[in-house]
Amino acid sequence: MTSKSQHVVPHQNGWAVKGAGNSRATTVQPTQQKAIDAARTIAKHHQAEVVIHGRNGQIRAKDSYGNDPFPPKG
């Protein structure tokens, strides 16, 4: 199973969760928080990363739920 990052992005009907490289949304939620929760569930199952975008499309946060190639030091 490949780990595909899940992106939380603005959508005309709220917020969408899209797998990296997908043109269609996996799910559309009314709020960003609900979309983040849905993306986390998918990412945990696939051991992938959640990439959260702001309304302007810029990345504002990332969370990893798999084998992190760059784990925190300390």
PyMOL Python script that loads the backbone (N, CA, C, O; Angstrom):
from pymol import cmd

cmd.read_pdbstr("""\
ATOM      1  N   MET A   1       0.851  -1.171   0.000  1.00  0.00           N
ATOM      2  CA  MET A   1       0.000   0.000   0.000  1.00  0.00           C
ATOM      3  C   MET A   1       0.896   1.233   0.000  1.00  0.00           C
ATOM      4  O   MET A   1       1.830   1.346   0.794  1.00  0.00           O
ATOM      5  N   THR A   2       0.594   2.135  -0.894  1.00  0.00           N
ATOM      6  CA  THR A   2       1.378   3.365  -0.941  1.00  0.00           C
ATOM      7  C   THR A   2       0.758   4.390  -0.008  1.00  0.00           C
ATOM      8  O   THR A   2      -0.456   4.420   0.189  1.00  0.00           O
ATOM      9  N   SER A   3       1.607   5.221   0.560  1.00  0.00           N
ATOM     10  CA  SER A   3       1.088   6.268   1.446  1.00  0.00           C
ATOM     11  C   SER A   3       0.964   7.550   0.645  1.00  0.00           C
ATOM     12  O   SER A   3       1.959   8.130   0.213  1.00  0.00           O
ATOM     13  N   LYS A   4      -0.264   7.978   0.456  1.00  0.00           N
ATOM     14  CA  LYS A   4      -0.553   9.166  -0.332  1.00  0.00           C
ATOM     15  C   LYS A   4      -0.970  10.283   0.621  1.00  0.00           C
ATOM     16  O   LYS A   4      -1.911  10.121   1.398  1.00  0.00           O
ATOM     17  N   SER A   5      -0.279  11.402   0.562  1.00  0.00           N
ATOM     18  CA  SER A   5      -0.617  12.538   1.415  1.00  0.00           C
ATOM     19  C   SER A   5      -2.061  12.954   1.180  1.00  0.00           C
ATOM     20  O   SER A   5      -2.557  12.920   0.054  1.00  0.00           O
ATOM     21  N   GLN A   6      -2.728  13.346   2.263  1.00  0.00           N
ATOM     22  CA  GLN A   6      -4.105  13.818   2.200  1.00  0.00           C
ATOM     23  C   GLN A   6      -4.091  15.332   2.396  1.00  0.00           C
ATOM     24  O   GLN A   6      -3.626  15.825   3.424  1.00  0.00           O
ATOM     25  N   HIS A   7      -4.596  16.060   1.417  1.00  0.00           N
ATOM     26  CA  HIS A   7      -4.580  17.521   1.454  1.00  0.00           C
ATOM     27  C   HIS A   7      -5.965  18.050   1.812  1.00  0.00           C
ATOM     28  O   HIS A   7      -6.967  17.633   1.232  1.00  0.00           O
ATOM     29  N   VAL A   8      -6.014  18.973   2.774  1.00  0.00           N
ATOM     30  CA  VAL A   8      -7.247  19.663   3.142  1.00  0.00           C
ATOM     31  C   VAL A   8      -7.198  21.009   2.426  1.00  0.00           C
ATOM     32  O   VAL A   8      -6.346  21.849   2.713  1.00  0.00           O
ATOM     33  N   VAL A   9      -8.132  21.199   1.486  1.00  0.00           N
ATOM     34  CA  VAL A   9      -8.110  22.384   0.629  1.00  0.00           C
ATOM     35  C   VAL A   9      -9.484  23.052   0.575  1.00  0.00           C
ATOM     36  O   VAL A   9     -10.501  22.388   0.777  1.00  0.00           O
ATOM     37  N   PRO A  10      -9.523  24.356   0.306  1.00  0.00           N
ATOM     38  CA  PRO A  10     -10.813  25.034   0.160  1.00  0.00           C
ATOM     39  C   PRO A  10     -11.606  24.440  -1.006  1.00  0.00           C
ATOM     40  O   PRO A  10     -11.029  24.010  -2.005  1.00  0.00           O
ATOM     41  N   HIS A  11     -12.924  24.421  -0.867  1.00  0.00           N
ATOM     42  CA  HIS A  11     -13.808  23.870  -1.890  1.00  0.00           C
ATOM     43  C   HIS A  11     -15.042  24.767  -1.963  1.00  0.00           C
ATOM     44  O   HIS A  11     -15.383  25.421  -0.977  1.00  0.00           O
ATOM     45  N   GLN A  12     -15.703  24.809  -3.094  1.00  0.00           N
ATOM     46  CA  GLN A  12     -16.869  25.685  -3.243  1.00  0.00           C
ATOM     47  C   GLN A  12     -17.977  25.351  -2.253  1.00  0.00           C
ATOM     48  O   GLN A  12     -18.796  26.215  -1.939  1.00  0.00           O
ATOM     49  N   ASN A  13     -18.022  24.120  -1.756  1.00  0.00           N
ATOM     50  CA  ASN A  13     -19.048  23.711  -0.794  1.00  0.00           C
ATOM     51  C   ASN A  13     -18.495  23.540   0.613  1.00  0.00           C
ATOM     52  O   ASN A  13     -19.113  22.860   1.432  1.00  0.00           O
ATOM     53  N   GLY A  14     -17.346  24.140   0.917  1.00  0.00           N
ATOM     54  CA  GLY A  14     -16.737  24.019   2.249  1.00  0.00           C
ATOM     55  C   GLY A  14     -15.261  23.710   2.130  1.00  0.00           C
ATOM     56  O   GLY A  14     -14.484  24.512   1.613  1.00  0.00           O
ATOM     57  N   TRP A  15     -14.879  22.532   2.617  1.00  0.00           N
ATOM     58  CA  TRP A  15     -13.479  22.098   2.585  1.00  0.00           C
ATOM     59  C   TRP A  15     -13.411  20.672   2.066  1.00  0.00           C
ATOM     60  O   TRP A  15     -14.235  19.831   2.425  1.00  0.00           O
ATOM     61  N   ALA A  16     -12.418  20.405   1.216  1.00  0.00           N
ATOM     62  CA  ALA A  16     -12.272  19.087   0.610  1.00  0.00           C
ATOM     63  C   ALA A  16     -11.027  18.394   1.121  1.00  0.00           C
ATOM     64  O   ALA A  16     -10.046  19.035   1.499  1.00  0.00           O
ATOM     65  N   VAL A  17     -11.085  17.061   1.125  1.00  0.00           N
ATOM     66  CA  VAL A  17      -9.919  16.229   1.384  1.00  0.00           C
ATOM     67  C   VAL A  17      -9.594  15.547   0.058  1.00  0.00           C
ATOM     68  O   VAL A  17     -10.428  14.852  -0.525  1.00  0.00           O
ATOM     69  N   LYS A  18      -8.355  15.763  -0.407  1.00  0.00           N
ATOM     70  CA  LYS A  18      -7.919  15.170  -1.672  1.00  0.00           C
ATOM     71  C   LYS A  18      -6.628  14.415  -1.457  1.00  0.00           C
ATOM     72  O   LYS A  18      -5.723  14.909  -0.784  1.00  0.00           O
ATOM     73  N   GLY A  19      -6.531  13.230  -2.018  1.00  0.00           N
ATOM     74  CA  GLY A  19      -5.272  12.499  -2.032  1.00  0.00           C
ATOM     75  C   GLY A  19      -4.319  13.194  -2.986  1.00  0.00           C
ATOM     76  O   GLY A  19      -4.743  13.735  -4.007  1.00  0.00           O
ATOM     77  N   ALA A  20      -3.037  13.184  -2.662  1.00  0.00           N
ATOM     78  CA  ALA A  20      -2.036  13.831  -3.521  1.00  0.00           C
ATOM     79  C   ALA A  20      -2.153  13.315  -4.950  1.00  0.00           C
ATOM     80  O   ALA A  20      -2.153  12.107  -5.189  1.00  0.00           O
ATOM     81  N   GLY A  21      -2.250  14.241  -5.893  1.00  0.00           N
ATOM     82  CA  GLY A  21      -2.329  13.886  -7.304  1.00  0.00           C
ATOM     83  C   GLY A  21      -3.732  13.588  -7.805  1.00  0.00           C
ATOM     84  O   GLY A  21      -3.930  13.420  -9.008  1.00  0.00           O
ATOM     85  N   ASN A  22      -4.707  13.519  -6.910  1.00  0.00           N
ATOM     86  CA  ASN A  22      -6.083  13.251  -7.329  1.00  0.00           C
ATOM     87  C   ASN A  22      -6.757  14.543  -7.778  1.00  0.00           C
ATOM     88  O   ASN A  22      -6.533  15.601  -7.190  1.00  0.00           O
ATOM     89  N   SER A  23      -7.577  14.456  -8.813  1.00  0.00           N
ATOM     90  CA  SER A  23      -8.315  15.637  -9.259  1.00  0.00           C
ATOM     91  C   SER A  23      -9.650  15.753  -8.532  1.00  0.00           C
ATOM     92  O   SER A  23     -10.201  16.847  -8.412  1.00  0.00           O
ATOM     93  N   ARG A  24     -10.171  14.624  -8.047  1.00  0.00           N
ATOM     94  CA  ARG A  24     -11.459  14.640  -7.354  1.00  0.00           C
ATOM     95  C   ARG A  24     -11.252  14.524  -5.843  1.00  0.00           C
ATOM     96  O   ARG A  24     -10.300  13.904  -5.369  1.00  0.00           O
ATOM     97  N   ALA A  25     -12.169  15.138  -5.111  1.00  0.00           N
ATOM     98  CA  ALA A  25     -12.106  15.099  -3.650  1.00  0.00           C
ATOM     99  C   ALA A  25     -12.554  13.731  -3.142  1.00  0.00           C
ATOM    100  O   ALA A  25     -13.471  13.117  -3.687  1.00  0.00           O
ATOM    101  N   THR A  26     -11.887  13.270  -2.088  1.00  0.00           N
ATOM    102  CA  THR A  26     -12.303  12.045  -1.407  1.00  0.00           C
ATOM    103  C   THR A  26     -13.580  12.326  -0.627  1.00  0.00           C
ATOM    104  O   THR A  26     -14.503  11.511  -0.616  1.00  0.00           O
ATOM    105  N   THR A  27     -13.628  13.489   0.027  1.00  0.00           N
ATOM    106  CA  THR A  27     -14.795  13.922   0.786  1.00  0.00           C
ATOM    107  C   THR A  27     -14.817  15.443   0.829  1.00  0.00           C
ATOM    108  O   THR A  27     -13.777  16.097   0.738  1.00  0.00           O
ATOM    109  N   VAL A  28     -16.019  15.994   0.970  1.00  0.00           N
ATOM    110  CA  VAL A  28     -16.191  17.438   1.147  1.00  0.00           C
ATOM    111  C   VAL A  28     -16.940  17.644   2.449  1.00  0.00           C
ATOM    112  O   VAL A  28     -17.977  17.022   2.684  1.00  0.00           O
ATOM    113  N   GLN A  29     -16.413  18.518   3.294  1.00  0.00           N
ATOM    114  CA  GLN A  29     -16.985  18.775   4.614  1.00  0.00           C
ATOM    115  C   GLN A  29     -17.368  20.254   4.728  1.00  0.00           C
ATOM    116  O   GLN A  29     -16.795  21.097   4.039  1.00  0.00           O
ATOM    117  N   PRO A  30     -18.341  20.573   5.600  1.00  0.00           N
ATOM    118  CA  PRO A  30     -18.774  21.973   5.722  1.00  0.00           C
ATOM    119  C   PRO A  30     -17.767  22.885   6.422  1.00  0.00           C
ATOM    120  O   PRO A  30     -17.772  24.095   6.197  1.00  0.00           O
ATOM    121  N   THR A  31     -16.893  22.309   7.279  1.00  0.00           N
ATOM    122  CA  THR A  31     -15.902  23.123   7.989  1.00  0.00           C
ATOM    123  C   THR A  31     -14.508  22.546   7.778  1.00  0.00           C
ATOM    124  O   THR A  31     -14.343  21.370   7.451  1.00  0.00           O
ATOM    125  N   GLN A  32     -13.509  23.407   7.973  1.00  0.00           N
ATOM    126  CA  GLN A  32     -12.129  22.944   7.839  1.00  0.00           C
ATOM    127  C   GLN A  32     -11.812  21.902   8.903  1.00  0.00           C
ATOM    128  O   GLN A  32     -11.113  20.929   8.619  1.00  0.00           O
ATOM    129  N   GLN A  33     -12.313  22.085  10.125  1.00  0.00           N
ATOM    130  CA  GLN A  33     -12.012  21.137  11.199  1.00  0.00           C
ATOM    131  C   GLN A  33     -12.561  19.746  10.882  1.00  0.00           C
ATOM    132  O   GLN A  33     -11.893  18.746  11.146  1.00  0.00           O
ATOM    133  N   LYS A  34     -13.757  19.673  10.325  1.00  0.00           N
ATOM    134  CA  LYS A  34     -14.319  18.367   9.958  1.00  0.00           C
ATOM    135  C   LYS A  34     -13.511  17.724   8.845  1.00  0.00           C
ATOM    136  O   LYS A  34     -13.325  16.508   8.831  1.00  0.00           O
ATOM    137  N   ALA A  35     -13.028  18.543   7.906  1.00  0.00           N
ATOM    138  CA  ALA A  35     -12.187  18.020   6.827  1.00  0.00           C
ATOM    139  C   ALA A  35     -10.852  17.525   7.384  1.00  0.00           C
ATOM    140  O   ALA A  35     -10.340  16.495   6.946  1.00  0.00           O
ATOM    141  N   ILE A  36     -10.288  18.255   8.348  1.00  0.00           N
ATOM    142  CA  ILE A  36      -9.029  17.825   8.976  1.00  0.00           C
ATOM    143  C   ILE A  36      -9.235  16.491   9.695  1.00  0.00           C
ATOM    144  O   ILE A  36      -8.400  15.593   9.587  1.00  0.00           O
ATOM    145  N   ASP A  37     -10.343  16.360  10.428  1.00  0.00           N
ATOM    146  CA  ASP A  37     -10.631  15.107  11.127  1.00  0.00           C
ATOM    147  C   ASP A  37     -10.756  13.941  10.145  1.00  0.00           C
ATOM    148  O   ASP A  37     -10.239  12.853  10.397  1.00  0.00           O
ATOM    149  N   ALA A  38     -11.444  14.174   9.025  1.00  0.00           N
ATOM    150  CA  ALA A  38     -11.596  13.130   8.008  1.00  0.00           C
ATOM    151  C   ALA A  38     -10.239  12.772   7.395  1.00  0.00           C
ATOM    152  O   ALA A  38      -9.936  11.596   7.189  1.00  0.00           O
ATOM    153  N   ALA A  39      -9.428  13.789   7.107  1.00  0.00           N
ATOM    154  CA  ALA A  39      -8.097  13.555   6.520  1.00  0.00           C
ATOM    155  C   ALA A  39      -7.215  12.770   7.485  1.00  0.00           C
ATOM    156  O   ALA A  39      -6.461  11.895   7.058  1.00  0.00           O
ATOM    157  N   ARG A  40      -7.299  13.070   8.777  1.00  0.00           N
ATOM    158  CA  ARG A  40      -6.494  12.348   9.777  1.00  0.00           C
ATOM    159  C   ARG A  40      -6.877  10.876   9.821  1.00  0.00           C
ATOM    160  O   ARG A  40      -6.009  10.008   9.907  1.00  0.00           O
ATOM    161  N   THR A  41      -8.169  10.595   9.763  1.00  0.00           N
ATOM    162  CA  THR A  41      -8.628   9.205   9.773  1.00  0.00           C
ATOM    163  C   THR A  41      -8.056   8.445   8.574  1.00  0.00           C
ATOM    164  O   THR A  41      -7.558   7.328   8.718  1.00  0.00           O
ATOM    165  N   ILE A  42      -8.131   9.057   7.403  1.00  0.00           N
ATOM    166  CA  ILE A  42      -7.594   8.430   6.190  1.00  0.00           C
ATOM    167  C   ILE A  42      -6.085   8.259   6.309  1.00  0.00           C
ATOM    168  O   ILE A  42      -5.555   7.191   6.003  1.00  0.00           O
ATOM    169  N   ALA A  43      -5.392   9.303   6.750  1.00  0.00           N
ATOM    170  CA  ALA A  43      -3.927   9.273   6.848  1.00  0.00           C
ATOM    171  C   ALA A  43      -3.452   8.227   7.848  1.00  0.00           C
ATOM    172  O   ALA A  43      -2.464   7.538   7.594  1.00  0.00           O
ATOM    173  N   LYS A  44      -4.138   8.097   8.979  1.00  0.00           N
ATOM    174  CA  LYS A  44      -3.754   7.088   9.971  1.00  0.00           C
ATOM    175  C   LYS A  44      -3.902   5.694   9.387  1.00  0.00           C
ATOM    176  O   LYS A  44      -3.052   4.831   9.610  1.00  0.00           O
ATOM    177  N   HIS A  45      -4.973   5.469   8.643  1.00  0.00           N
ATOM    178  CA  HIS A  45      -5.211   4.157   8.030  1.00  0.00           C
ATOM    179  C   HIS A  45      -4.145   3.820   6.985  1.00  0.00           C
ATOM    180  O   HIS A  45      -3.720   2.670   6.873  1.00  0.00           O
ATOM    181  N   HIS A  46      -3.722   4.820   6.229  1.00  0.00           N
ATOM    182  CA  HIS A  46      -2.741   4.612   5.157  1.00  0.00           C
ATOM    183  C   HIS A  46      -1.317   4.977   5.559  1.00  0.00           C
ATOM    184  O   HIS A  46      -0.408   4.932   4.729  1.00  0.00           O
ATOM    185  N   GLN A  47      -1.116   5.337   6.821  1.00  0.00           N
ATOM    186  CA  GLN A  47       0.200   5.776   7.315  1.00  0.00           C
ATOM    187  C   GLN A  47       0.775   6.850   6.392  1.00  0.00           C
ATOM    188  O   GLN A  47       1.860   6.701   5.831  1.00  0.00           O
ATOM    189  N   ALA A  48       0.023   7.918   6.257  1.00  0.00           N
ATOM    190  CA  ALA A  48       0.385   9.002   5.337  1.00  0.00           C
ATOM    191  C   ALA A  48       0.467  10.324   6.084  1.00  0.00           C
ATOM    192  O   ALA A  48       0.425  10.364   7.314  1.00  0.00           O
ATOM    193  N   GLU A  49       0.583  11.396   5.327  1.00  0.00           N
ATOM    194  CA  GLU A  49       0.718  12.734   5.886  1.00  0.00           C
ATOM    195  C   GLU A  49      -0.539  13.547   5.591  1.00  0.00           C
ATOM    196  O   GLU A  49      -1.153  13.381   4.536  1.00  0.00           O
ATOM    197  N   VAL A  50      -0.923  14.422   6.512  1.00  0.00           N
ATOM    198  CA  VAL A  50      -2.014  15.371   6.301  1.00  0.00           C
ATOM    199  C   VAL A  50      -1.373  16.732   6.042  1.00  0.00           C
ATOM    200  O   VAL A  50      -0.538  17.194   6.820  1.00  0.00           O
ATOM    201  N   VAL A  51      -1.770  17.362   4.949  1.00  0.00           N
ATOM    202  CA  VAL A  51      -1.277  18.686   4.591  1.00  0.00           C
ATOM    203  C   VAL A  51      -2.488  19.627   4.621  1.00  0.00           C
ATOM    204  O   VAL A  51      -3.431  19.462   3.847  1.00  0.00           O
ATOM    205  N   ILE A  52      -2.450  20.608   5.518  1.00  0.00           N
ATOM    206  CA  ILE A  52      -3.572  21.521   5.705  1.00  0.00           C
ATOM    207  C   ILE A  52      -3.265  22.843   5.011  1.00  0.00           C
ATOM    208  O   ILE A  52      -2.260  23.493   5.299  1.00  0.00           O
ATOM    209  N   HIS A  53      -4.145  23.227   4.097  1.00  0.00           N
ATOM    210  CA  HIS A  53      -3.996  24.479   3.356  1.00  0.00           C
ATOM    211  C   HIS A  53      -4.952  25.519   3.930  1.00  0.00           C
ATOM    212  O   HIS A  53      -6.024  25.174   4.426  1.00  0.00           O
ATOM    213  N   GLY A  54      -4.566  26.783   3.863  1.00  0.00           N
ATOM    214  CA  GLY A  54      -5.438  27.874   4.264  1.00  0.00           C
ATOM    215  C   GLY A  54      -6.349  28.265   3.118  1.00  0.00           C
ATOM    216  O   GLY A  54      -6.273  27.687   2.033  1.00  0.00           O
ATOM    217  N   ARG A  55      -7.211  29.243   3.353  1.00  0.00           N
ATOM    218  CA  ARG A  55      -8.138  29.701   2.298  1.00  0.00           C
ATOM    219  C   ARG A  55      -7.401  30.203   1.057  1.00  0.00           C
ATOM    220  O   ARG A  55      -7.927  30.128  -0.054  1.00  0.00           O
ATOM    221  N   ASN A  56      -6.174  30.718   1.248  1.00  0.00           N
ATOM    222  CA  ASN A  56      -5.398  31.233   0.124  1.00  0.00           C
ATOM    223  C   ASN A  56      -4.641  30.129  -0.615  1.00  0.00           C
ATOM    224  O   ASN A  56      -3.939  30.401  -1.589  1.00  0.00           O
ATOM    225  N   GLY A  57      -4.778  28.899  -0.160  1.00  0.00           N
ATOM    226  CA  GLY A  57      -4.140  27.769  -0.823  1.00  0.00           C
ATOM    227  C   GLY A  57      -2.758  27.425  -0.294  1.00  0.00           C
ATOM    228  O   GLY A  57      -2.221  26.362  -0.602  1.00  0.00           O
ATOM    229  N   GLN A  58      -2.170  28.333   0.514  1.00  0.00           N
ATOM    230  CA  GLN A  58      -0.830  28.066   1.041  1.00  0.00           C
ATOM    231  C   GLN A  58      -0.896  27.033   2.167  1.00  0.00           C
ATOM    232  O   GLN A  58      -1.863  26.981   2.928  1.00  0.00           O
ATOM    233  N   ILE A  59       0.150  26.215   2.255  1.00  0.00           N
ATOM    234  CA  ILE A  59       0.241  25.212   3.312  1.00  0.00           C
ATOM    235  C   ILE A  59       0.418  25.927   4.649  1.00  0.00           C
ATOM    236  O   ILE A  59       1.280  26.794   4.789  1.00  0.00           O
ATOM    237  N   ARG A  60      -0.409  25.554   5.632  1.00  0.00           N
ATOM    238  CA  ARG A  60      -0.274  26.164   6.952  1.00  0.00           C
ATOM    239  C   ARG A  60       0.141  25.167   8.023  1.00  0.00           C
ATOM    240  O   ARG A  60       0.602  25.571   9.090  1.00  0.00           O
ATOM    241  N   ALA A  61      -0.016  23.853   7.757  1.00  0.00           N
ATOM    242  CA  ALA A  61       0.405  22.848   8.736  1.00  0.00           C
ATOM    243  C   ALA A  61       0.524  21.491   8.061  1.00  0.00           C
ATOM    244  O   ALA A  61      -0.093  21.234   7.028  1.00  0.00           O
ATOM    245  N   LYS A  62       1.338  20.619   8.673  1.00  0.00           N
ATOM    246  CA  LYS A  62       1.500  19.241   8.220  1.00  0.00           C
ATOM    247  C   LYS A  62       1.551  18.337   9.440  1.00  0.00           C
ATOM    248  O   LYS A  62       2.123  18.699  10.468  1.00  0.00           O
ATOM    249  N   ASP A  63       0.952  17.163   9.320  1.00  0.00           N
ATOM    250  CA  ASP A  63       1.035  16.139  10.363  1.00  0.00           C
ATOM    251  C   ASP A  63       1.311  14.810   9.683  1.00  0.00           C
ATOM    252  O   ASP A  63       0.702  14.490   8.662  1.00  0.00           O
ATOM    253  N   SER A  64       2.234  14.031  10.253  1.00  0.00           N
ATOM    254  CA  SER A  64       2.593  12.747   9.679  1.00  0.00           C
ATOM    255  C   SER A  64       2.068  11.618  10.555  1.00  0.00           C
ATOM    256  O   SER A  64       2.185  11.666  11.780  1.00  0.00           O
ATOM    257  N   TYR A  65       1.489  10.600   9.921  1.00  0.00           N
ATOM    258  CA  TYR A  65       0.930   9.457  10.643  1.00  0.00           C
ATOM    259  C   TYR A  65       1.528   8.142  10.164  1.00  0.00           C
ATOM    260  O   TYR A  65       0.872   7.103  10.225  1.00  0.00           O
ATOM    261  N   GLY A  66       2.753   8.181   9.694  1.00  0.00           N
ATOM    262  CA  GLY A  66       3.394   6.971   9.217  1.00  0.00           C
ATOM    263  C   GLY A  66       4.844   6.964   9.602  1.00  0.00           C
ATOM    264  O   GLY A  66       5.239   7.542  10.615  1.00  0.00           O
ATOM    265  N   ASN A  67       5.631   6.310   8.792  1.00  0.00           N
ATOM    266  CA  ASN A  67       7.072   6.295   9.008  1.00  0.00           C
ATOM    267  C   ASN A  67       7.631   7.623   8.531  1.00  0.00           C
ATOM    268  O   ASN A  67       7.832   7.831   7.334  1.00  0.00           O
ATOM    269  N   ASP A  68       7.876   8.508   9.464  1.00  0.00           N
ATOM    270  CA  ASP A  68       8.358   9.848   9.146  1.00  0.00           C
ATOM    271  C   ASP A  68       9.824   9.781   8.718  1.00  0.00           C
ATOM    272  O   ASP A  68      10.672   9.367   9.508  1.00  0.00           O
ATOM    273  N   PRO A  69      10.138  10.183   7.477  1.00  0.00           N
ATOM    274  CA  PRO A  69      11.533  10.148   7.048  1.00  0.00           C
ATOM    275  C   PRO A  69      12.408  11.174   7.760  1.00  0.00           C
ATOM    276  O   PRO A  69      13.634  11.066   7.732  1.00  0.00           O
ATOM    277  N   PHE A  70      11.793  12.168   8.396  1.00  0.00           N
ATOM    278  CA  PHE A  70      12.532  13.192   9.116  1.00  0.00           C
ATOM    279  C   PHE A  70      11.942  13.360  10.520  1.00  0.00           C
ATOM    280  O   PHE A  70      11.332  14.389  10.813  1.00  0.00           O
ATOM    281  N   PRO A  71      12.118  12.358  11.390  1.00  0.00           N
ATOM    282  CA  PRO A  71      11.531  12.458  12.733  1.00  0.00           C
ATOM    283  C   PRO A  71      12.163  13.591  13.526  1.00  0.00           C
ATOM    284  O   PRO A  71      13.308  13.959  13.265  1.00  0.00           O
ATOM    285  N   PRO A  72      11.432  14.155  14.499  1.00  0.00           N
ATOM    286  CA  PRO A  72      11.997  15.234  15.313  1.00  0.00           C
ATOM    287  C   PRO A  72      13.185  14.735  16.130  1.00  0.00           C
ATOM    288  O   PRO A  72      13.200  13.590  16.583  1.00  0.00           O
ATOM    289  N   LYS A  73      14.168  15.592  16.312  1.00  0.00           N
ATOM    290  CA  LYS A  73      15.356  15.215  17.096  1.00  0.00           C
ATOM    291  C   LYS A  73      15.173  15.706  18.514  1.00  0.00           C
ATOM    292  O   LYS A  73      14.634  16.785  18.759  1.00  0.00           O
ATOM    293  N   GLY A  74      15.635  14.888  19.438  1.00  0.00           N
ATOM    294  CA  GLY A  74      15.585  15.377  20.803  1.00  0.00           C
ATOM    295  C   GLY A  74      15.111  14.437  21.770  1.00  0.00           C
ATOM    296  O   GLY A  74      15.032  14.757  22.956  1.00  0.00           O
TER     297      GLY A  74
END
""", "prot")
cmd.dss("prot")
cmd.show_as("cartoon", "prot")
cmd.util.cbc("prot")
cmd.orient("prot")
